[in-house]
């Protein structure tokens, strides 16, 4: 299948692209930065998702992953940029699945204010997309990771004191690897045929952590 993924230069987006390539799919990556992925079935387009987008035909799977954190442009990039991409590529006869990489902060609000707002808006927009892509027999869902081991989180991952505080906030004292999130993305968009308009939380039990005091 022909897959369009945003934010493929590193982190979760790169892991998702590599997963689809390993399974024999054709992947087009959109990113403001160059990509280190070298594969016969991978095409990289350097572009800003908030601006004018290239003409790419026959997209079957669309994965909105590109995002920034505490940048002053979180809503413009994470939310408006994803809307820009989706409105450009999703609503056509070839589409089979649309996925948004949101965040556990969309549910908890426990993040930088604009980041949490941008991801919460993404989940709401996903439901709107699900209503409209159903006309093409397609699904639309979002995936909300908690902590993921990527370079954007080096500040806390490399600080033993902060890292221990984070581990104390999860039922399973760990964070997900980017490759695990890629497996979820593949399952939701390729294996899944019936779930739509849903947000999946993958946070190692952070939201569920509750201490009973008596």
C-alpha positions in Angstrom: 0.0 0.0 0.0 1.0 3.6 -0.5 1.6 5.3 2.9 2.1 8.9 3.7 3.7 9.7 7.1 4.6 13.1 8.4 7.6 13.8 10.7 9.8 10.9 9.5 13.2 12.4 10.1 13.5 11.0 13.6 11.8 9.5 16.6 8.3 7.9 16.3 7.8 8.9 12.7 11.1 7.4 11.5 10.2 4.2 13.4 6.8 4.0 11.8 8.2 4.6 8.3 10.8 1.8 8.9 8.1 -0.6 10.1 6.0 -0.1 6.9 9.0 -0.4 4.7 10.0 -3.6 6.4 6.5 -5.0 5.6 6.8 -4.1 1.9 4.8 -0.9 1.6 5.6 2.2 -0.4 6.3 5.1 2.0 6.3 8.9 1.4 7.7 11.0 4.2 7.0 14.7 4.8 9.3 16.5 7.1 10.9 20.0 7.5 14.2 18.2 8.0 16.1 15.7 5.7 15.8 12.0 6.4 18.4 9.3 7.1 16.1 6.6 5.7 17.6 5.0 2.6 15.2 2.5 1.0 14.2 1.8 -2.6 10.5 2.2 -1.6 10.9 5.4 0.4 10.5 9.0 -0.9 11.3 11.9 1.3 9.9 15.4 0.7 11.2 18.3 2.7 8.3 20.6 3.4 6.5 22.5 6.1 3.2 20.8 6.8 1.7 24.2 7.8 2.2 25.6 4.2 1.6 24.5 0.7 1.8 20.8 0.2 3.1 18.8 -2.7 0.7 16.9 -5.0 0.8 13.2 -4.0 -1.7 10.9 -5.5 -3.4 7.6 -4.4 -2.5 7.7 -0.7 -4.0 4.7 1.0 -2.8 5.2 4.6 -2.2 8.6 6.1 -0.3 8.9 9.4 -0.1 12.4 11.0 2.9 12.2 13.3 4.8 15.5 12.8 4.8 17.6 15.9 6.7 20.1 18.1 6.8 20.6 21.8 6.8 23.8 23.8 7.8 25.7 20.6 5.4 28.6 20.6 4.0 26.9 17.4 2.5 23.8 18.9 -1.1 24.5 17.8 0.0 25.7 14.4 2.1 22.6 13.7 0.5 19.8 15.7 -3.1 20.7 15.1 -3.4 23.0 12.1 -0.6 21.3 10.3 -2.2 17.9 10.7 -5.6 19.4 9.5 -3.8 20.8 6.5 -2.3 17.5 5.6 -5.5 15.5 6.2 -7.7 17.8 4.2 -5.2 17.6 1.3 -4.7 13.8 1.1 -7.4 11.9 3.0 -10.7 12.4 1.3 -10.4 10.4 -1.9 -11.3 7.0 -3.2 -8.0 5.2 -2.4 -7.9 6.0 1.3 -8.2 3.1 3.7 -7.0 4.5 7.0 -6.1 7.8 8.7 -4.1 7.8 12.0 -3.2 10.7 14.3 -0.3 10.4 16.8 -1.8 12.4 19.7 -0.6 12.2 23.3 -1.7 11.0 26.7 -1.7 14.8 27.6 -4.8 15.0 25.4 -6.6 13.2 28.2 -4.8 14.5 31.3 -3.7 18.0 30.3 -0.5 17.2 32.1 2.0 18.8 29.7 3.0 22.2 28.3 -0.3 24.2 27.9 -0.3 24.6 24.1 1.0 21.1 23.5 -1.8 19.6 25.6 -4.3 21.8 23.8 -3.0 20.9 20.3 -3.2 17.1 21.1 -6.6 17.4 22.6 -7.7 19.2 19.5 -6.2 16.5 17.4 -8.3 13.8 19.0 -11.5 15.9 18.5 -10.6 16.4 14.8 -9.9 12.7 14.4 -13.5 12.0 15.2 -14.6 14.5 12.6 -12.4 12.8 10.1 -13.8 9.4 11.0 -17.3 10.7 10.2 -16.2 11.8 6.7 -13.8 9.1 5.6 -16.5 6.5 6.4 -18.0 7.4 3.1 -14.9 5.8 1.5 -15.0 2.7 3.7 -12.0 4.0 5.6 -11.2 4.2 9.3 -9.7 7.1 11.3 -8.3 6.7 14.8 -5.7 8.3 17.1 -2.9 6.8 19.2 -2.0 8.6 22.4 1.4 7.6 23.8 2.6 8.5 27.2 6.3 8.7 27.6 8.4 7.4 24.6 12.1 7.0 24.5 13.1 9.6 21.9 15.6 12.4 21.7 13.0 15.0 22.4 12.8 13.6 26.0 16.6 13.5 26.6 16.3 16.2 29.3 14.4 13.9 31.7 15.7 10.6 30.5 19.3 11.7 31.3 18.5 13.1 34.7 18.3 10.3 37.3 16.3 12.3 39.8 13.6 13.4 37.2 13.6 9.9 35.7 12.8 8.3 39.0 10.0 10.7 39.6 8.5 9.8 36.2 8.9 6.1 36.9 7.0 6.5 40.2 4.0 7.9 38.1 3.5 4.7 36.1 2.0 1.3 37.0 4.7 -0.3 34.7 7.8 1.6 35.6 9.0 2.2 32.0 8.4 4.2 28.9 7.6 2.8 25.4 10.2 2.5 22.7 9.5 4.2 19.4 9.4 0.8 17.7 6.5 -0.3 19.9 4.5 2.7 18.9 5.3 1.9 15.3 3.8 -1.6 15.9 0.6 -0.1 17.2 0.4 2.3 14.3 0.8 -0.6 11.9 -1.9 -2.6 13.6 -4.4 0.2 13.7 -4.0 1.2 10.1 -3.4 -2.2 8.4 -4.7 -5.1 10.5 -7.7 -3.2 12.0 -10.7 -3.1 9.7 -13.5 -2.3 12.2 -12.4 0.1 14.9 -12.9 3.8 14.0 -13.3 7.1 15.8 -11.3 5.8 18.7 -8.3 7.1 20.7 -5.9 4.4 22.1 -3.9 5.2 25.2 -0.5 3.6 25.4 1.0 5.0 28.6 2.3 2.1 30.8 -0.6 2.8 33.2 0.3 6.4 34.0 -3.4 7.6 33.8 -4.5 4.5 35.8 -2.0 5.1 38.6 -4.0 5.6 41.8 -2.9 5.3 45.4 -5.6 4.2 47.9 -5.3 5.9 51.3 -7.3 4.6 54.2 
